[in-house]
Amino acid sequence: MRRLFGTRLRRRSHHAHAVVTGAGSGIGRAFAVELARRGGHVVCADIDEDSTKETVRLVESHGGRALAVHCDVSIERQVWDLSETAEGWLGRPPDLVVNNAGIGAGGQVVGETPLPDWRRVLAVNTWGVVHGCHVFVPWLRFAGDGGLINVASAAGFAAAPRMGAYNVSKAAVLAVSETVAAELSGSGVAVTVLCPTFVSTNIIGSELIDSTVARTAERLMRLTGASPEHIARRTLDAHDRGRLYVVPRLDAQLIWRAKRMLPAAYTRAAGLLGRLPA
Ligand SMILES: NC(=O)c1ccc[n+]([C@@H]2O[C@H](COP(=O)([O-])OP(=O)(O)OC[C@H]3O[C@@H](n4cnc5c(N)ncnc54)[C@H](O)[C@@H]3O)[C@@H](O)[C@H]2O)c1
C-alpha cells in the first residue's frame, strides 16, 4: 500500500535548522519535539505565545534548541519577519520548513457557510501555506538542498459534506505542494504533503466548527485519532525517503483510492454519510 502513495527519490536526513508553524500545539508541537530528538534546532512559530513557549521547554527537555516566535501565518509581513528572525537565530536560512499552522471549520453546507468563515479558513490554512512557500521556497531553491513539509489533510481530497471551506483550503495546500514538488524536482529539495484523517489534537476547539460537528469529530477522534507524535515521526521518516505524499492511515488511503477509482459512487456515499444524524 505504501508504495502507492510515495514517489521514492532518495534517502536524506538533515533537519538541523527548521522552522515549524503552528508549533504551539498538536501536530506542530510534535514536529518540533521530534526534530529536536533528531538533533535539530527549531524555530517554533505560532499566534499563541504561551503554548509556543511550552513547546520550546519540551524541545529543550529533549536536548534540542528552540526559539518561540509570534507569527500569524495569514499575515504576509509576519511571515517575512519570521524568516528574518529565523535566519538571525539559526545563523543561516532554515533547511526545513514545516507549514503546519491551520484551523478547523465545519458545520454548514455551501451556500449557508458564512463568507467571513470561508475567508478566515482560507486566510490561515491556504494563505498561511502560500506565504510560507512564497517566503521560504526561494531560499531552498537557491540552496538546492533541504526540505518543505506542508500539512494538508485527507479533507483535501475527501470532499466531506458540511466542510466546504476546510476542504477547499486543504485541496489548495495539496495543489501548491504538488506544484512546488514539480518545480523543484531534480534539485536536492524534498517536498512532502501530509494528508491525515483524525489526529488527536486541539483542532476541534476552533470557533469555526459548530457544536454538532464538533461532537461527531470528537467521537471520531477518540475512536480513530492517531497521536500527533506518531504522525510527526512517520512524516519525517517519509520525507527523509523523499516521499511526496504522506497519507498515514488506512481510512485516508481507502478514501484516496475510492475517490479516484469510483468517483460517482464515492460522491453518493459521502453525501449519504453527510446526512446521517450526528
Ligand atoms: N487534528 C486533525 O485531526 C488534523 C487532521 C488533518 C489535518 N490537520 C491539520 O494539521 C495542522 C495542525 O493542526 P492540529 O490538529 O495540530 O491543531 P491544533 O489546534 O492542536 O494546533 C494548531 C496550532 O496552530 C496555531 N495557529 C492557528 N492559527 C494560526 C495562525 N494564523 N498563525 C500561526 N499559528 C496559528 C494554533 O495556535 C495552534 O497552536 C492544521 O493545518 C490542521 O488543519 C489536523
The ligand as a Gaussian input file, in Angstrom:
#p B3LYP/6-31G(d) Opt

LIG

0 1
 N       -6.048000      17.106000      14.066000
 C       -6.522000      16.576000      12.963000
 O       -7.389000      15.668000      13.001000
 C       -6.000000      17.031000      11.645000
 C       -6.284000      16.256000      10.501000
 C       -5.816000      16.677000       9.269000
 C       -5.051000      17.835000       9.172000
 N       -4.789000      18.587000      10.286000
 C       -4.005000      19.806000      10.107000
 O       -2.894000      19.759000      10.990000
 C       -2.440000      21.099000      11.230000
 C       -2.165000      21.259000      12.706000
 O       -3.401000      21.180000      13.403000
 P       -3.575000      20.432000      14.805000
 O       -4.514000      19.326000      14.586000
 O       -2.251000      20.173000      15.414000
 O       -4.400000      21.556000      15.590000
 P       -4.109000      22.358000      16.921000
 O       -5.268000      23.278000      17.065000
 O       -3.794000      21.426000      18.053000
 O       -2.784000      23.191000      16.565000
 C       -2.800000      24.222000      15.620000
 C       -1.813000      25.307000      16.036000
 O       -1.824000      26.311000      15.003000
 C       -1.854000      27.581000      15.637000
 N       -2.434000      28.576000      14.729000
 C       -3.747000      28.757000      14.425000
 N       -3.883000      29.805000      13.593000
 C       -2.634000      30.283000      13.360000
 C       -2.128000      31.345000      12.591000
 N       -2.938000      32.168000      11.915000
 N       -0.784000      31.547000      12.558000
 C        0.047000      30.743000      13.275000
 N       -0.384000      29.742000      14.035000
 C       -1.705000      29.502000      14.091000
 C       -2.684000      27.377000      16.899000
 O       -2.432000      28.416000      17.855000
 C       -2.222000      26.006000      17.347000
 O       -1.100000      26.101000      18.203000
 C       -3.536000      22.020000      10.683000
 O       -3.124000      22.533000       9.434000
 C       -4.722000      21.089000      10.515000
 O       -5.616000      21.542000       9.531000
 C       -5.246000      18.199000      11.506000

